[in-house]
Amino acid sequence: MVNMKRALQKYISEDLPKKIILISGPRQTGKTTVSKQLNDDYDYFNYDSKEDRLAIQQKNWDRSKQLIIFDELHKMKQWKRWLKGVFDTEGIPPQILVTGSAKLDIHKRVGDSLAGRYFQYRLHPFDLKEIDQFLDVSLEEGFETLWHCSGFPEPFLEGSKTYYRRWRQSHIDIILRQDLIDLSSVRDIESVQTLVLLLSQRAGSTVSYANLARDLDRDPNTIKRWLQLLENLYIIHRVTPYNRNIARSLKKEPKFYFYDHALVEDAGARLENIVANALKKELHFLEDTQGIKGTLHYLRTKDGQELDFLVNLDATPTHLIEVKMGNSNCARGFQHFGHLFPNALHLQLVKNLSRDKSLPNGLLIKRLIPWLAKFSLLG
């Protein structure tokens, strides 16, 4: 399997001499590989290893190395306080990099905050933008592999549908039977697996906690807790309805998308999931590298008017986006919502489209594959 450069590497390298670097993201997105590519002169410790765990607890590493990598350190109790102590007493060098396959939740607790001591990066699976930038393949070939094999490096670079199907069985199993148990008291793994299956059948659709609770014979609060855990473990990400009143927005039914979009069987939903992942990844990139805060939403009225995505940058709606497999006619949602957001870019992405075009009302209808390879949310 060929190693592939990642878009975040140069930014991480620039920040390592200044701060602790935290890299989180889905399991098997290449966090450890990226970390080891940053500097050949490193000392590496994985908290899942008994020997490494003891060395970490004893602060026993080679301080002559330029880089120290702590993998899965979030599984250590009071890890933030421990890391703060190391940084405050020893500083840099050596450079310190921490990776984790769960959200690191830096701001959750006040007592052991790392505020002012770290920069955070979130490493996503490959998207078409990274594929176009770092691999010598055509856009169509890259998209075809992405479609069938997901954007996770191992199955993507292998390029086989059969290999992907075998890989994903162990991937989900490891997350649920190892990471979930490590981070929570959940023991009903079979029910959580069923929840993942139900969500894969409803990707891109609004999700009712009450309906999921009824399907799984659990109470809605349990379902909400499980969904949050699946988010924390980077299996799914949530897209909420847009509302200028943020509190009201959070009370409405969300949509959920999978970081592994190939889990979604329905073709239209998978295509929407791929776009959702690309937008989410770009928003995280802008926040982690430039400090630009962005959020992703959808638009829907009670009478069924809808647009797939609204992109918000620094509290300003910048993009209205609808995703279509082959329909190049103006989506009805633009007629309803377009005048409410006159300064946003109105964009319809169509996978099977012969040429780009624009309409008198300002709507841009673009070929989805070339757009995903080159887009920027900053204009």
Steps between C-alpha positions, in 0.01 A plus 500: 500500500642839395529778756331821392575853613219681678391862469544566873864394523664833419277686748574253778874524431486879530319484836699221669786727621246729672224292659383154596329359190183296541381292202163330524282331242343170405693182570729400209503836323881507519565705815794286610642482146482878459659551843797276419550667162547841662847421636722192477643572845206404724412291804160330476268375775157339463287503814337172391837327552574390859871577466435843349235575760750441779761718327245781465403479864866512601571779247771277362583604144805610303522875547776524241246422228352792307142371520304298757175338377235386746233286331155445657604703807136603561440154649721600796312644798568872549706500180458871444629582849792261450585656162470851642748405772751364249474811284517747789804335662696389192369709212620455143728339375437220452190574297184331629229348282192317631263296283162350581217315325239679711409865543742647751243738655757750619253755633267265687661536841651813648733342756747345256477728199786514253396850394783690336723194478372315192379516143245245384469328164233260378609247240220375274499217246609586146266716294520580132693820572787312669488224241532754218783681680716205603421200276570460130154377397221650293211665682260235370721215617555665837129558549416143397740358758376746762141397425554126541789477747446802729760767569680309775861459385539123524199389294523801268861435406427128464223595257297180530128484587552155654791624710291796617210277607736279702678802648181675616381197697803509727512881501155548654550199728824641645341840563193359674663215690818681601474878479135524610560283805819693583317834499158415641301258713301373200494121486205440268723493192246311286241776543755767411591298190133493407484877551791543258315286244179702541690826458670374183153442355394855595812699404395840367154472656386665819526270800233469768635396839157366590485281188847361560412435863190309392694296242765404758265470799696761695412840641582814295761622749695176455485545123625858531789383720595225254488743207731737686741214565497407130581865423777505759651191337484660153260246352235761415469876492189707557348767276236717667227713340598863455330757714623843594407408854764235576317362804188437291707334229646247740157385611391391152566165338858463369640303211793264543768414248775234512871570478502167316251600230523160329293355787201678342338274240256742335680676213339841545562497876861388449562784258356751748714340774817545292422872458416534871836346590690728262329810643555387860866429429549842340333675794727318746801588281412870503448500877813299581736687264353852488269532799193555281197358678254324272191286539298278267119495494205407283185696420149361530150641550200321648342475155801317358707772331861394541862556406769248589761734647558851628859594577554758773838673533555725802121510552434608139318271253733468201376200297166338424564157347276234349636161387350309209593181323383609154228766513628832362170686546499767769412339834179635652679583822693783333174665397384496862823577688704690242362847575559448874875469439575736209870532586567126517624298204213291362644174373348182361747212468408234246701180455380417150517834320652571159601861565484772766239772462351797681143627512362857494406472868868456590493123555817318394454142383836324514641159421545344841828312449713792369352732764586265787859480377562876495250677724571760765243633746684833517398606150 
